[in-house]
Amino acid sequence: MSTHSKSGYDLGPLPAPERERLARDLSAEERRVLLDHGTEPPFCGGLLSNKDKGVYGCRLCGLPLFRSTTKFESGTGWPSFYEPFDADHLTSLRDRSYGMERVEIRCRRCDGHLGHVFPDGPPPTGHRYCLNSASLKFFAGDAPAPDASR
């Protein structure tokens, strides 16, 4: 039985064959970040300076993650947002790698690594969702992001 988010998107986990099929289209860098939980170097991601109106979705499964209206300049070198498209679309996990205490965020549907969330963002949420461009696909315009995997 599938679970749907408050915004109506299917959050049922992707079957392994479907995840593998979608992963075939990823570049080596996208695979390293999304599937192997890597981090791209700061100030190099293709979506860092994007100012177009639209929705940022998961690069692997297309699930909408963040609206362009919640993006802000954090100065960190990674695309940053203060609020998700729908909180149900993210999974948060404690990350103690590299001697740090952080909160990793992943796509709820495909479990792809997206980045981290920090408690130093702007109002109204005070959160800074710090994302890898390699984890994201941008859907330009006013229309809702398509549910690419379904």
trRosetta pair geometry for C-beta under 8 A, 3 or more apart (Angstrom, degrees):
i j d omega theta_ij theta_ji phi_ij phi_ji
1 12 7.8 -155 116 -100 35 121
2 10 5.2 -32 -179 -147 136 99
2 11 7.3 136 -179 54 83 54
2 12 3.7 -73 -125 -44 82 128
3 10 7.7 112 74 -160 45 53
3 11 4.8 -48 91 67 93 102
3 12 5.9 141 27 -68 68 65
4 8 5.9 -13 176 -150 122 31
4 9 6.5 156 -155 75 76 29
4 10 5.9 -42 -100 -95 77 43
4 11 6.4 151 -117 7 21 90
5 8 6.6 -38 71 28 77 21
5 9 4.8 8 28 51 115 84
5 11 5.5 104 -46 -42 85 121
5 86 4.8 83 163 135 139 147
5 88 3.8 165 -130 87 96 134
5 89 5.9 -2 -94 -59 155 78
5 108 7.8 117 -75 70 115 152
6 86 5.9 -173 53 -153 91 118
6 88 5.8 148 3 -6 85 137
7 64 7.5 -79 107 68 150 127
7 85 6.9 -56 -3 143 169 92
7 86 4.3 -117 -1 -76 125 143
7 88 7.5 -171 14 46 89 118
7 89 7.9 -22 36 -43 125 114
9 63 6.0 117 157 -140 148 88
9 64 6.7 -164 -59 29 155 95
9 86 7.1 167 25 44 118 153
9 89 6.9 29 68 -91 139 107
9 109 7.9 -82 139 -56 112 135
9 147 5.7 174 -135 -104 91 115
10 109 7.3 76 108 -115 70 129
10 147 6.5 84 24 -168 97 141
10 150 5.4 104 36 -74 140 150
11 63 7.7 71 -104 -125 69 141
11 88 6.4 -92 -69 148 153 105
11 89 7.2 -139 -101 -105 111 54
11 108 5.2 -23 -152 119 112 121
11 109 5.3 -125 -145 -81 52 85
12 109 7.2 34 67 -135 37 89
13 109 6.7 168 -113 -165 37 49
13 110 7.8 126 -153 -96 62 31
13 111 7.5 21 -136 -28 100 106
14 18 4.7 -128 -175 89 98 115
14 19 4.5 122 111 -61 127 90
14 22 7.4 -54 -165 12 158 137
14 61 6.2 -139 -55 -100 137 133
14 109 6.2 71 -32 154 93 85
14 110 5.0 17 3 -105 132 77
14 149 6.4 -68 -99 174 117 150
15 18 4.8 85 60 10 81 106
15 19 7.1 -154 91 -7 38 88
16 19 5.7 -56 -143 37 31 112
16 20 6.2 31 158 -18 66 107
17 20 5.7 -55 -146 39 31 112
17 21 6.3 37 153 -24 65 104
18 21 5.5 -49 -147 32 33 114
18 22 6.5 29 155 -14 65 105
18 149 6.8 88 164 -170 123 110
19 22 5.9 -56 -149 40 30 108
19 23 6.2 32 152 -24 64 110
19 60 7.4 15 -148 169 75 126
19 61 7.9 -37 -110 -73 72 107
19 110 5.9 148 -116 -148 102 97
20 23 5.5 -54 -142 35 31 115
20 24 7.1 49 153 -38 60 91
21 24 6.1 -41 -166 6 33 116
22 25 6.5 -58 -175 28 45 107
22 26 7.9 53 136 -33 66 99
22 60 5.3 87 132 -178 126 75
22 61 6.2 17 -174 -84 169 61
22 110 7.3 -81 79 -125 151 146
22 149 6.5 -25 -79 -108 143 106
23 26 5.4 -38 -162 7 54 121
23 31 6.7 80 -169 -109 98 95
23 34 8.0 -164 -118 98 91 129
23 35 6.5 57 -131 -67 127 139
23 60 6.6 0 -82 -136 68 107
26 30 3.9 -136 -165 95 97 119
26 31 4.7 129 116 -58 129 79
26 34 6.6 -114 -132 41 150 137
26 35 7.5 142 86 -15 169 118
26 59 7.1 88 -110 133 99 115
26 60 6.9 -13 -70 -97 123 80
27 30 4.6 96 48 7 76 103
27 31 7.0 -137 92 -5 39 87
27 134 7.7 -103 61 -144 108 104
28 31 5.8 -55 -150 36 30 113
28 32 6.4 33 152 -22 64 106
29 32 5.6 -52 -147 34 32 114
29 33 6.4 22 158 -11 66 108
29 40 6.8 52 -179 -99 114 108
29 134 5.2 -118 132 -119 97 141
30 33 6.1 -60 -146 43 29 104
30 34 5.6 7 168 0 69 119
30 59 5.8 -125 -151 132 122 149
30 60 8.0 159 163 -67 112 80
30 134 4.7 -160 -99 -177 59 96
30 135 7.5 152 -145 -78 76 37
31 34 6.4 -61 -124 51 21 96
31 35 5.1 -25 -167 28 63 122
31 36 6.7 49 140 -5 69 104
32 35 7.4 -23 -69 53 8 83
32 36 5.1 -44 -151 48 43 125
32 38 4.2 -5 146 14 86 152
32 134 7.7 -14 65 142 84 158
33 36 7.3 15 -19 56 9 80
33 37 7.7 3 -171 -158 35 8
33 38 4.6 -84 -91 70 48 92
33 39 6.8 93 -123 -92 91 18
33 40 5.8 -18 -85 -41 134 90
33 113 6.3 -137 158 84 60 108
33 132 4.8 -156 -168 132 140 159
33 134 4.1 110 31 92 154 129
33 135 5.6 -116 130 -56 121 86
34 59 6.2 -117 -74 67 141 115
34 60 5.5 146 -177 -45 149 119
34 112 4.1 -23 -164 -158 96 109
34 113 5.7 176 -144 46 29 75
34 134 6.8 -129 -33 128 89 94
34 135 5.4 145 -84 -111 86 77
35 60 8.0 117 -59 -86 86 140
35 112 6.9 -43 -68 -123 53 80
35 113 7.5 -123 -21 13 10 100
36 113 7.7 -73 72 17 32 139
37 104 7.5 -12 -147 -147 113 145
37 113 4.3 145 -110 -67 60 158
38 113 7.4 133 32 85 44 146
38 132 7.8 92 97 -108 72 164
39 115 7.6 88 -118 -121 91 69
39 132 6.2 -148 -140 -82 53 122
40 44 6.1 -131 156 74 109 106
40 45 5.5 107 97 -73 146 96
40 78 7.7 134 68 -106 96 101
40 132 4.9 124 9 -147 105 103
40 133 6.5 -58 48 39 158 84
40 134 5.2 139 -49 -4 132 120
41 44 4.9 44 79 12 95 133
41 77 7.7 -65 144 152 58 135
42 76 6.5 -116 -132 146 124 62
42 77 2.6 46 -174 119 101 153
42 78 6.2 -81 -120 -41 75 80
43 48 6.7 113 -131 -161 37 175
43 77 4.1 -64 -38 -139 71 101
44 48 7.7 108 59 -16 18 140
44 77 7.7 23 2 178 62 105
45 48 4.7 117 73 -38 92 98
45 77 8.0 118 12 155 101 69
45 78 6.4 63 9 -128 143 62
45 79 6.4 -98 100 -17 143 95
45 132 6.4 -172 -98 -170 138 51
45 133 2.7 149 -174 -1 113 128
45 134 6.7 -112 -123 -23 100 70
46 50 7.7 44 136 -42 64 113
46 133 4.9 158 43 161 66 145
47 50 4.6 -37 -155 3 64 130
47 56 7.1 100 -180 -117 153 121
47 79 5.1 -19 109 -55 100 142
47 133 4.1 166 27 -127 94 102
47 136 5.6 -53 14 81 165 131
47 138 6.0 163 -115 -48 122 122
48 77 7.0 -36 -128 -177 141 42
48 78 6.7 -103 -104 -141 100 21
48 79 5.5 -135 -104 -59 47 75
48 133 6.2 -70 -38 -59 74 128
50 68 7.8 -97 124 -122 101 112
50 71 8.0 -55 86 170 86 171
50 79 7.5 -6 39 -103 102 125
50 138 6.2 -118 179 -94 165 159
51 68 7.7 104 -172 -171 34 120
52 68 6.6 -100 97 -119 51 157
52 138 7.1 87 69 168 120 137
52 140 5.4 -36 144 -121 136 101
53 68 5.2 -166 -137 68 38 148
53 69 7.6 30 -134 -54 83 81
53 140 7.1 78 79 -160 58 68
53 141 6.8 54 99 -110 92 12
53 142 7.1 5 130 -68 123 63
54 67 8.0 -163 112 -153 31 58
54 68 5.2 73 49 -27 51 128
54 138 5.8 83 96 178 138 87
54 139 5.1 -170 177 92 116 54
54 140 4.2 -88 -71 -119 144 30
54 141 5.6 43 -98 27 95 40
54 145 7.9 89 173 -75 87 91
55 64 5.0 -31 168 -136 134 107
55 65 7.8 135 171 42 87 55
55 66 7.2 160 -161 85 63 42
55 67 5.7 -37 -107 -107 74 57
55 68 7.0 -100 -72 -19 30 83
55 85 6.5 55 -150 -99 109 134
55 138 7.6 155 83 -156 40 53
55 139 4.7 -11 62 60 88 107
55 144 7.0 33 -19 -157 157 45
55 145 4.2 -112 90 -47 140 111
56 64 7.7 102 77 -156 41 62
56 65 5.5 -58 102 64 85 98
56 66 4.5 -3 54 61 112 92
56 67 7.7 -149 17 -73 81 10
56 68 7.2 122 -26 -67 91 67
56 71 7.8 101 -18 -70 133 119
56 79 7.3 163 -112 141 163 151
56 81 7.6 -143 41 -56 140 144
56 85 8.0 -158 60 -43 71 119
56 131 7.4 110 145 104 149 169
56 136 4.7 -22 -172 -158 105 126
56 137 7.4 143 -161 69 56 38
56 138 5.7 -29 -103 -100 68 67
56 139 7.7 -171 -82 20 19 77
57 62 4.9 9 148 -165 141 43
57 63 5.9 163 -161 77 93 31
57 64 5.0 -55 -97 -94 92 42
57 65 5.8 139 -127 2 32 88
57 136 6.9 125 66 -157 36 69
57 137 5.0 -32 70 65 89 91
57 138 7.7 162 21 -95 75 17
57 139 5.8 43 -7 -14 116 114
57 145 4.8 154 -61 -171 127 153
57 148 7.1 123 136 -3 152 124
58 61 4.9 9 93 50 130 77
58 62 6.0 -43 64 10 82 12
58 63 4.6 28 9 44 120 83
58 65 5.9 110 -49 -42 71 121
58 107 4.3 49 -104 -102 142 144
58 109 7.2 -155 23 52 161 108
58 110 6.3 155 150 32 152 123
58 112 5.7 129 -162 51 116 135
58 114 7.3 -81 -111 -88 85 109
58 135 7.0 -50 -141 165 62 80
58 136 7.3 -74 -117 -113 22 46
58 137 7.0 4 95 17 27 98
59 112 7.1 -146 54 154 82 162
59 134 6.8 -60 -13 155 166 45
59 135 5.4 -156 6 177 116 27
59 136 5.6 21 -48 50 95 5
59 137 4.7 132 -105 -37 57 90
60 107 6.9 -156 51 31 112 160
60 110 4.8 -148 101 112 128 161
60 112 4.5 165 11 -58 138 149
61 107 6.3 156 36 150 118 151
61 109 5.1 -133 104 98 161 123
61 110 4.1 174 -26 -33 131 132
61 112 7.2 -172 1 -6 98 126
61 148 6.5 160 161 74 43 102
61 149 4.3 -26 -161 -36 84 140
62 137 6.6 -41 -105 57 61 139
62 145 6.8 -178 173 156 84 112
62 146 6.4 -39 174 91 135 77
62 147 6.4 125 110 -167 119 28
62 148 2.6 141 -42 26 168 119
62 149 5.5 179 35 -21 109 80
63 89 5.4 173 151 -152 120 113
63 107 5.7 133 51 -160 130 113
63 108 7.1 -132 147 50 167 84
63 109 4.9 152 -50 15 145 132
63 110 7.3 -170 -1 0 122 98
63 145 8.0 83 168 108 20 135
63 147 7.4 25 -99 -134 56 71
63 148 8.0 -104 -38 34 41 93
63 149 7.5 -25 -46 13 79 118
64 85 4.4 -131 134 147 99 171
64 86 7.1 72 91 10 101 102
64 89 6.6 -91 83 -111 61 165
64 139 7.6 -65 -101 28 92 137
64 144 7.0 -69 -57 -175 153 83
64 145 4.0 153 -79 43 104 135
65 84 6.2 -71 178 -149 59 92
65 85 5.5 137 127 7 11 117
65 89 5.7 -155 -107 123 58 135
65 90 7.1 87 -143 -68 91 96
65 107 7.1 -78 -85 -104 120 87
65 114 6.9 176 -150 -130 155 147
65 131 7.8 118 124 -107 142 148
65 136 7.1 -110 48 -115 138 95
66 70 5.9 -119 -169 70 93 116
66 71 6.9 97 144 -67 125 85
66 81 4.3 -94 -147 -98 142 171
66 83 7.6 135 -134 90 85 50
66 84 5.9 -81 -86 -132 72 49
66 85 5.6 -125 -78 -36 17 87
66 129 6.8 -169 -85 87 135 143
66 131 7.4 -127 -1 -31 147 153
67 70 5.1 84 66 6 84 100
67 71 7.8 -131 103 -21 50 83
67 81 7.9 127 53 -145 52 130
67 83 7.9 -11 36 87 98 93
67 85 5.7 123 -35 -97 79 79
68 71 5.4 -37 -157 4 48 121
70 81 4.7 54 116 -163 99 95
70 82 5.3 -130 -175 49 93 74
70 83 4.5 -112 -141 50 146 85
70 84 7.9 -125 96 -54 162 10
71 79 6.5 -45 -139 -170 113 94
71 80 6.9 116 -156 80 64 50
71 81 5.3 -44 -93 -93 54 79
72 80 5.8 -55 66 96 74 100
72 81 7.2 128 14 -114 77 30
72 82 6.1 36 2 -28 126 105
72 121 7.6 124 51 -159 136 95
72 122 5.9 -12 64 13 179 134
73 80 7.5 90 -152 50 8 114
74 78 7.4 -21 59 64 129 70
74 80 3.7 53 -20 11 130 163
74 121 7.7 -54 -104 -114 115 77
74 128 5.8 98 -114 -150 139 127
74 130 7.0 -96 68 -100 168 94
76 80 6.4 94 33 -53 120 131
76 128 7.8 112 -15 164 146 137
76 130 6.0 -51 96 -128 157 123
78 115 6.6 148 160 -131 146 140
78 130 4.9 72 86 -175 133 86
78 131 6.0 175 160 64 109 42
78 132 6.6 -50 -143 -85 119 40
78 133 7.5 -148 -148 -28 72 78
79 130 7.8 142 80 -156 47 44
79 131 4.9 -35 76 64 97 102
79 133 6.0 108 -8 -76 118 77
79 136 7.0 -39 53 8 152 158
80 121 7.3 -174 168 -114 115 106
80 128 5.3 -21 -161 -165 119 90
80 129 6.5 147 -157 72 58 53
80 130 5.4 -15 -101 -99 89 62
80 131 7.2 174 -87 15 36 81
81 84 7.2 96 116 -81 133 45
81 128 7.8 130 64 -157 37 44
81 129 4.5 -24 63 59 88 111
81 131 7.0 25 5 -10 105 121
82 121 4.6 160 -116 159 87 135
82 122 5.4 -71 -89 58 143 83
82 123 7.9 31 -173 100 153 18
82 124 7.5 114 140 41 133 54
82 125 4.9 155 164 41 92 115
82 126 7.8 96 -156 22 104 15
82 127 5.7 127 -159 71 58 75
82 128 6.8 -27 -97 -92 64 46
82 129 7.2 -172 -86 11 13 90
83 124 7.8 12 -55 60 130 87
83 125 5.2 155 -75 -28 90 147
83 127 7.0 109 -76 61 51 118
83 129 7.8 -151 -12 -3 8 126
84 87 5.4 126 62 -84 128 48
84 89 6.2 -167 166 57 129 106
84 90 5.5 -116 -104 -15 161 128
84 129 6.6 104 -67 -57 81 163
85 89 6.0 7 68 25 101 152
85 145 7.9 -37 -135 15 161 129
86 89 4.7 92 73 -14 89 107
87 90 6.3 -67 -164 38 46 102
88 108 6.5 -37 150 -18 58 172
89 107 7.0 -37 166 -148 80 65
89 108 5.3 -145 -168 14 30 119
89 109 7.5 -27 -149 -16 72 95
90 105 5.0 -26 -163 -162 118 109
90 106 7.1 129 -160 66 64 41
90 107 7.3 -61 -109 -112 51 29
90 108 5.9 -59 -26 -41 4 97
90 114 7.4 -75 -125 28 99 152
91 105 7.0 142 72 -157 48 55
91 106 4.6 -25 62 64 102 94
91 107 7.4 7 15 89 96 18
91 108 5.0 133 -36 -96 91 66
91 111 7.2 -15 35 -114 145 64
92 103 5.2 -6 -166 179 106 111
92 104 7.1 147 -156 77 51 51
92 105 5.8 -25 -97 -98 67 71
92 117 6.8 -52 -116 29 113 129
93 103 7.1 147 69 -162 35 61
93 104 4.7 -22 64 62 92 103
93 105 7.9 169 21 -85 74 25
93 106 6.8 25 0 -3 115 114
94 101 7.5 -31 -164 -158 94 77
94 102 7.9 136 -164 80 49 44
94 103 6.5 -41 -102 -106 43 63
94 104 7.6 18 103 16 7 88
95 100 7.5 7 112 92 89 92
95 101 7.8 135 80 -162 59 32
95 102 4.5 -30 71 74 107 91
95 103 6.6 152 15 -117 95 10
95 104 4.1 97 -46 -33 128 103
95 116 6.8 -96 39 -108 145 112
96 99 8.0 8 171 -118 71 12
96 100 7.1 -173 -152 80 40 46
96 101 6.0 -3 -108 -101 75 59
96 102 7.8 177 -78 28 31 68
97 100 7.0 -10 79 47 51 87
97 102 7.9 -46 44 35 78 113
102 116 4.8 -30 169 -147 125 139
102 118 7.4 -45 -140 -83 90 84
103 116 6.0 123 75 -162 55 81
103 117 5.0 -41 87 57 114 87
103 118 7.6 173 38 -75 97 42
104 113 6.8 -49 -175 -138 118 92
104 115 7.7 -174 -150 112 61 25
104 116 5.7 -52 -103 -99 43 76
105 114 4.8 -48 100 63 92 117
105 115 5.9 -2 50 67 101 64
105 116 6.4 155 5 -116 86 20
105 117 5.4 75 -42 -25 122 101
105 129 6.5 -12 10 -144 162 99
106 111 5.4 3 162 -158 134 46
106 112 6.2 161 -161 76 83 35
106 113 5.7 -45 -104 -98 88 41
106 114 6.0 168 -111 1 28 93
107 110 4.9 10 95 48 129 82
107 111 6.4 -73 69 -17 79 10
107 112 4.5 24 18 45 120 88
107 114 6.2 120 -42 -50 74 113
107 135 8.0 -172 -37 -180 109 108
108 111 8.0 6 -167 -71 13 51
109 149 7.1 167 141 46 141 149
110 149 7.4 167 -62 -61 118 163
112 135 6.2 158 139 -147 115 97
113 132 7.6 36 118 21 89 134
113 135 6.6 -107 100 -102 58 132
114 129 8.0 -15 126 178 124 105
114 131 5.5 -43 165 -128 89 91
114 132 6.8 -169 -180 30 38 87
114 135 4.6 156 -126 149 54 155
114 136 7.7 71 -144 -60 91 83
115 129 6.7 104 82 171 124 70
115 130 4.9 -146 160 99 131 61
115 131 4.1 -136 -10 -107 146 37
115 132 5.3 174 -73 -12 95 73
115 135 6.6 -146 -33 31 86 153
116 129 7.9 -175 98 -151 35 48
116 130 5.3 -6 63 58 78 105
117 127 5.7 -14 -171 -168 108 110
117 128 6.9 155 -157 80 56 48
117 129 5.0 -21 -102 -101 88 66
117 130 7.1 173 -93 16 32 75
118 121 6.9 131 82 -36 79 86
118 127 7.2 139 73 -160 44 59
118 128 4.6 -18 60 61 95 103
118 130 6.4 31 0 -12 108 118
119 126 6.1 7 -168 140 69 101
119 127 6.6 -40 -112 -104 43 59
119 128 7.8 -67 12 18 5 85
120 126 7.6 -29 -110 178 9 72
120 128 5.5 -26 72 0 69 128
121 125 6.2 0 89 84 127 92
121 126 5.5 118 65 161 79 23
121 127 4.4 -5 27 92 138 25
121 128 3.5 170 -71 -54 95 68
121 129 7.6 9 -72 -5 149 57
122 125 7.9 54 84 48 53 72
122 126 7.5 -116 100 -95 14 33
122 128 7.9 83 0 -78 63 87
123 126 6.7 12 -92 -58 47 67
131 135 6.0 -122 -175 63 94 121
131 136 6.0 59 151 -42 134 125
132 135 4.4 88 72 -4 95 106
132 136 7.3 175 92 -7 56 90
133 136 5.8 -74 -153 41 39 107
137 148 8.0 18 75 -25 153 161
139 143 7.6 -92 152 83 115 87
139 145 4.3 145 34 -111 159 86
139 146 7.1 178 -122 12 146 75
145 148 7.9 -50 158 -27 94 96
147 150 4.6 -15 129 39 113 113
